[in-house]
Amino acid sequence: MECIILAGGLGTRLQNVIGDIPKCMAPVNNKPFLAYLFNYLATQNCKKIILSLGYKYESILEWLQTQNTVFKIEYVIEKEPLGTGGGIQLALNKTVTDNICVLNGDTYFGIPLNELLHFHITCNAETTLALKQMVDFDRYGVVKMNNFNIIQSFEEKQYKESGLINGGIYIINKNEFLKKNLPEKFSFEKDYLEKYVHENRFHGYVSNSYFIDIGVPTDYNKAQIDFKNNSL
C-alpha cells in the first residue's frame, strides 16, 4: 500500500497556538502530529509514504532525518500552493500502484486501511471516502449516500444534529482520477468530489474509529488529552 499525506498546510486558524510552523508539525504531547500519523500507518501495512509538502517544508525534512520508519518515505514540494487536488496530483507521480491511499496531514482517523482498500476494489469505485458519523456539529459538511454506499451529494457546512462527514482518508484509483485532466491547481473537494459526484463512481466507507481534526484550537487541545490517554 502506498499512502500520500497532504502535509503542505499553513494552519492559519492554529497560528496563535502553534506559531509559524506547518500544521502537520503541530506538537501534540511534545511530538509532531505527523509522528502519530506515521505510527498509525506503521500498523496498517503501508509500504511507502509520499509527503506532499509546501509551506515551511524545510522543517519537515529536517525532522524526517531524525526518524527511523518501517516504510519508505518520498516527497514532492509545491513551488506554489496547488490546492488539495493539485497536491495529490503532484504526489501521484511518485506512485506505482493502481489504488492509492490519501490522508490529510491534520486529521487522525484510525480506520483499518486494508478493509478500506478491499471495500474500494470490491465496489469498483473511482474514489472511496472514509466517513464518520457525527452528532451536534456545524464545522463539517454532510455526505449523503444511497443504500449501495454510492455517494449522492455533499452538503455545505451548517449545524446538523447528526450526519456522515468526510473523515479525510481516501482511496483513489489513480488512472481514473488522472483521466479527468484536472488543472495544476485545484481543490480536491470542490473541483473533483463535488463536480463529479453525479457520475456515481464515489463510494463511502463508514467507520466508528477514533477521529480528530486538529485544524482549530479547541480540537487541537482535545488531541493533547486524547492522544495521551489513548497512547496513540
C-alpha positions in Angstrom: 0.0 0.0 0.0 1.2 3.5 -0.9 -0.1 6.5 1.1 0.0 10.2 0.2 -0.1 12.6 3.2 -1.1 16.1 2.4 1.3 18.0 4.6 1.6 21.4 2.9 -0.9 23.2 5.0 -0.3 26.6 6.7 -2.6 26.1 9.7 -4.0 29.7 9.7 -6.5 29.0 12.4 -3.9 27.5 14.7 -1.1 30.1 14.3 -2.0 31.8 17.5 -1.4 28.5 19.3 1.5 26.8 17.4 3.2 29.7 15.7 4.8 29.8 12.3 5.1 26.1 11.5 3.4 23.7 9.2 0.1 22.3 10.6 1.3 18.7 10.4 4.2 19.6 12.7 1.9 21.0 15.5 3.2 19.5 18.7 0.9 17.0 20.5 2.4 16.0 23.8 5.9 17.1 22.6 5.7 15.1 19.3 4.7 16.5 15.9 1.2 15.4 14.8 2.8 13.8 11.8 4.5 11.4 14.1 1.2 10.0 15.2 0.2 9.5 11.5 3.4 7.6 10.9 2.7 5.4 14.0 -0.7 4.7 12.7 0.5 3.9 9.1 3.2 1.6 10.5 0.3 -0.6 11.8 -1.6 -0.6 8.5 0.8 -2.5 6.2 1.8 0.8 4.5 4.9 0.2 2.4 5.6 3.7 1.1 4.6 7.3 2.1 4.7 10.2 -0.3 4.6 13.6 1.5 3.0 16.4 -0.4 4.9 19.4 1.0 4.6 23.1 0.7 4.7 25.7 3.5 7.9 25.6 5.5 8.7 22.2 4.1 12.3 22.5 5.3 11.3 21.9 8.9 9.5 18.7 8.0 12.5 17.4 6.0 14.8 18.2 8.9 12.6 16.3 11.3 12.4 13.3 8.9 16.2 13.0 9.1 15.8 12.0 12.8 13.2 9.3 12.1 13.5 5.6 11.6 10.4 4.1 9.9 9.3 0.7 8.6 8.2 2.2 5.3 9.9 4.1 2.5 9.4 7.9 2.5 9.5 10.1 -0.6 8.2 13.6 -1.0 7.2 16.3 -3.5 7.4 20.0 -2.9 4.9 22.5 -4.3 6.7 25.6 -5.6 3.5 27.5 -5.1 0.2 26.4 -3.4 -1.6 23.9 -5.7 -4.6 23.2 -3.5 -5.5 19.8 -2.1 -6.2 18.4 -5.5 -3.0 19.7 -7.1 -1.0 18.4 -4.1 -2.5 14.9 -4.7 -1.9 15.1 -8.4 1.7 16.1 -8.0 2.4 13.3 -5.4 0.8 10.6 -7.7 3.9 11.0 -9.9 5.8 9.1 -7.2 3.3 6.2 -7.0 3.4 2.8 -8.8 0.2 1.0 -7.7 -3.3 1.5 -9.1 -5.1 2.4 -6.0 -3.5 5.0 -3.7 -4.5 5.9 -0.1 -4.6 9.7 0.6 -4.6 11.2 4.1 -5.0 14.8 5.4 -1.9 15.7 7.4 -4.0 17.4 10.1 -6.6 14.6 10.6 -6.3 11.3 12.5 -8.9 8.7 11.6 -7.9 5.2 12.9 -9.7 3.1 10.3 -8.4 -0.3 9.1 -6.9 0.7 5.8 -6.8 -2.8 4.4 -10.6 -3.0 4.9 -11.0 0.3 3.2 -8.9 -0.8 0.2 -10.8 -4.1 -0.1 -14.1 -2.2 0.0 -12.9 0.2 -2.7 -11.8 -2.6 -5.0 -14.9 -4.7 -4.4 -17.1 -1.6 -5.3 -15.1 -0.9 -8.4 -15.0 2.7 -7.1 -13.1 5.6 -8.7 -12.6 7.1 -5.3 -13.7 5.9 -1.8 -14.1 8.2 1.1 -13.8 7.1 4.7 -16.9 8.6 6.5 -17.5 9.2 10.2 -20.9 9.5 11.9 -21.1 12.7 13.9 -23.7 14.4 16.2 -24.3 18.1 17.0 -21.8 19.7 14.7 -21.5 22.7 12.4 -17.8 22.5 11.4 -18.2 19.9 8.6 -20.3 19.4 5.6 -22.5 16.3 5.3 -22.1 13.4 2.8 -25.2 11.8 1.5 -25.2 8.1 0.3 -27.7 5.7 -1.2 -28.3 2.2 0.0 -25.5 0.9 -2.1 -22.9 3.1 -0.4 -22.7 5.3 -3.5 -22.2 9.0 -2.6 -25.0 11.1 -4.0 -24.2 14.6 -2.8 -22.1 16.9 -0.5 -24.0 19.4 1.6 -22.5 22.7 2.8 -21.3 23.2 6.4 -24.2 24.0 8.7 -25.5 22.8 12.0 -26.6 19.2 12.0 -27.9 17.0 14.8 -26.3 14.0 13.1 -24.8 13.0 9.8 -21.9 11.5 8.0 -18.8 13.6 7.5 -15.8 13.3 5.2 -13.1 11.8 7.5 -10.2 12.9 5.4 -8.9 9.5 4.2 -9.5 8.3 0.6 -8.6 5.5 -1.7 -8.1 6.9 -5.3 -8.0 4.9 -8.5 -5.0 6.7 -10.0 -5.8 6.1 -13.6 -9.5 7.1 -13.4 -8.5 10.2 -11.4 -5.9 11.3 -13.9 -8.3 10.8 -16.8 -10.2 13.8 -15.6 -7.5 16.1 -16.9 -7.8 18.4 -14.0 -5.8 21.7 -13.8 -2.5 22.0 -12.0 -4.1 23.9 -9.1 -7.5 22.8 -7.8 -9.5 21.8 -4.7 -9.9 18.0 -4.4 -13.2 18.6 -2.5 -14.8 21.3 -4.7 -13.3 20.7 -8.1 -13.2 16.9 -8.1 -15.5 15.4 -5.5 -18.4 17.8 -5.8 -18.0 18.3 -9.5 -18.0 14.6 -10.5 -20.3 13.1 -7.7 -23.1 12.8 -10.3 -21.2 10.1 -12.1 -21.9 7.7 -9.2 -18.3 6.5 -9.0 -17.6 7.7 -5.5 -18.3 5.3 -2.6 -18.5 5.8 1.1 -17.0 3.5 3.8 -18.4 4.3 7.3 -16.3 3.7 10.3 -16.7 4.4 14.0 -13.0 4.5 14.6 -11.4 7.4 16.6 -11.4 10.6 14.6 -10.0 14.1 15.3 -9.1 17.1 13.1 -6.7 19.4 14.8 -7.4 22.4 12.4 -9.0 24.5 15.2 -7.6 25.3 18.6 -10.4 23.5 20.5 -9.8 20.2 18.8 -6.0 20.7 18.8 -6.2 21.0 22.6 -8.5 18.0 22.8 -5.9 15.9 20.9 -3.4 16.6 23.6 -5.7 14.8 26.1 -7.0 12.1 23.8 -3.6 11.0 22.5 -2.1 10.9 25.9 -5.0 8.9 27.4 -5.2 6.5 24.4 -1.5 6.0 24.0 -1.7 6.8 20.2 
